[in-house]
Amino acid sequence: MRRIVIVGGGYAGLHAFAEIRKRLGSRIRSGDVSLTLVAKDPYHTYHGWTGEVISGRLSVRSTLTILPTLLRGDYVEGEVQGIDPERQVVAVLTPDGVNRDLPYDHVLVATGSRDPFKRLPGLAEHGWCLKNTRDMQRLISIITNTRAYQRDWVTNASNHADERTSRRRRRLRESTT
Ligand SMILES: Cc1cc2nc3c(=O)[nH]c(=O)nc-3n(C[C@H](O)[C@H](O)[C@H](O)COP(=O)(O)OP(=O)(O)OC[C@H]3O[C@@H](n4cnc5c(N)ncnc54)[C@H](O)[C@@H]3O)c2cc1C
């Protein structure tokens, strides 16, 4: 059996998964090929609606596609710690703290990019990451709950013609007056 492991459940990983499954479907069904996707978060985040989520028009939940449901038994949840090309294994730390080796014949790494928090002075203190749900929820709760941020947001929002931002601005004004 040929074992294909994809690391990452973002756009690149999921498109690769779908394409491989389309092309090798019969070999996968016959057990000649196995296809596994491993990702640390059990959901894919659709970034295209970031504006709608931040402005309160859509919930964070509506941007998520649940990987275990989408991929069923072909998904492994865990953070990849390393890849050993000699032993041909992907080392995974599962959410319950178990180290697991996933053997592969072919591995595709699609772990995305990282924000340069260490490289750009001030970014860690003043910037916000919007890549994953946790970061987005943190920003939304700060905007919603902190008076200082509400003030900044209202100021910034007034510079935008975007009607979604204006809606949030109106809501924030109402909640602060
Ligand atoms: C706020 C925002 C808005 C955007 N809006 C748009 C838009 O409107 N249109 C557009 O075309 N593009 C947009 N983009 C860009 C687009 O989202 C990225 O180009 C795209 O996400 C890159 O896909 P990717 O698969 O390479 O990485 P990602 O989508 O970042 O996926 C990386 C995957 O790897 C996993 N991973 C990372 N490290 C590990 C590890 N060690 N072990 C296991 N899994 C790991 C992650 O959990 C994730 O599943 C936006 C991006 C952001 C942040």
The ligand as a Gaussian input file, in Angstrom:
#p B3LYP/6-31G(d) Opt

LIG

0 1
 C       -7.747000      37.605000       7.688000
 C       -7.465000      36.982000       6.333000
 C       -8.315000      37.237000       5.259000
 C       -8.065000      36.681000       4.003000
 N       -8.937000      36.930000       2.967000
 C       -8.715000      36.357000       1.786000
 C       -9.629000      36.556000       0.696000
 O      -10.635000      37.255000       0.831000
 N       -9.343000      35.957000      -0.487000
 C       -8.231000      35.171000      -0.667000
 O       -8.022000      34.635000      -1.754000
 N       -7.368000      34.952000       0.349000
 C       -7.570000      35.526000       1.562000
 N       -6.680000      35.323000       2.577000
 C       -5.471000      34.538000       2.316000
 C       -5.758000      33.048000       2.410000
 O       -6.506000      32.789000       3.571000
 C       -4.412000      32.317000       2.477000
 O       -3.732000      32.556000       1.269000
 C       -4.656000      30.841000       2.677000
 O       -5.211000      30.619000       3.956000
 C       -3.375000      30.054000       2.564000
 O       -3.745000      28.688000       2.613000
 P       -2.785000      27.592000       3.177000
 O       -3.455000      26.264000       3.011000
 O       -1.427000      27.756000       2.559000
 O       -2.582000      27.932000       4.719000
 P       -3.672000      28.010000       5.894000
 O       -5.034000      28.268000       5.373000
 O       -3.084000      28.948000       6.905000
 O       -3.670000      26.545000       6.503000
 C       -2.588000      26.033000       7.246000
 C       -3.037000      24.721000       7.858000
 O       -1.907000      24.073000       8.446000
 C       -2.227000      23.689000       9.772000
 N       -0.968000      23.661000      10.521000
 C       -0.045000      24.643000      10.656000
 N        1.006000      24.208000      11.383000
 C        0.729000      22.920000      11.690000
 C        1.417000      21.901000      12.417000
 N        2.626000      22.122000      12.978000
 N        0.837000      20.684000      12.556000
 C       -0.377000      20.436000      11.998000
 N       -1.075000      21.347000      11.296000
 C       -0.522000      22.567000      11.138000
 C       -3.234000      24.723000      10.254000
 O       -3.978000      24.235000      11.358000
 C       -4.068000      24.870000       8.984000
 O       -4.989000      23.809000       8.901000
 C       -6.929000      35.853000       3.823000
 C       -6.088000      35.570000       4.919000
 C       -6.356000      36.122000       6.158000
 C       -5.451000      35.801000       7.343000

